[in-house]
Amino acid sequence: MDEEEETLLEKALVIEGDFTNYDPTEPPTNGHEYLLSVRNEARSYPDVVAVPINRSKFKKQTVYVAEDVKPEISNSFLPSEEWQLWQCEQLDKVRADIATKRDSMNTQIIGSRKDKVPTEDAQESVWFNYCFDDNHHEEKYPFLFEVLQLSQTSLNNLLAYFCNWLQEGKISFTHSTCQWLYAFFCCLEIPLLPDTCCSLRRIAQEAVNVRSKLQEFNEENLIRLNLIICIVGKYFRQIDLADN
């Protein structure tokens, strides 16, 4: 660095004193001489230093991420584009209505169900007993006054729990299960959190797998599965899982 370039830079430490007898080859004896030695050493380096890169290390692929392959299924089991579009439009209307009700909701909500909505930090078992009957003798369904009380934290936790319960076989895509899922879909805020998006994808993938194992055309079961896949794939933009 020459003197002209140096004058353009603001000095961090001003070195004062008479250094006519300073010998840069000798070890510094005080702070000023040390700063001079640092300055002299800096002048010996180029203004721009580039680190050489061994690009041969980048020639081989070190990470492999397998692409999810959807199971093959008969076209007769797949919904039409018109049906999927209509379902997304209906969900959008319900979401807008729920958002309006939530904004104008009173702090006290009176409902017909005696169960108290669990808190955000409630255990997984508490949520399971709240959403489902332990002995599976009676199906429970979500009520609007309950759904309006669910925070985003509770919704995210519930979606993760439903993923686990579906994959563990504790629940299946019954009428009540899908109603709970639809209620959650109506209340999720966009943009989605990464964990929420992961849970939605796992639920849709489980629905895809269950649908691929259907041996015969069951309209009621098929509609429920197609609806879950449609909402996750089309509405929440997980396009690789959508039916095209």
Secondary structure, 3 states (H helix, E strand, C coil): CCHHHHHCCCCCCCCCCCCCCCCCCCCCCCHHHHHHHHHHHHHCCCCCCCCCCCHHHHCCCCCCCCCCCCCCCCHHHCCCHHHHHHHHHHHHHHHHHHHHHHHCCCCCCCCCCCCCCCCCCCCHHHHHHHHCCCCCCCCCCCCHHHHCCCCHHHHHHHHHHHHHHHHHCCCCCCHHHHHHHHHHHHHCCCCCCHHHHHHHHHHHHHHHHHHHCCCCCCHHHHHHHHHHHHHHHHHCCCHHHCCC
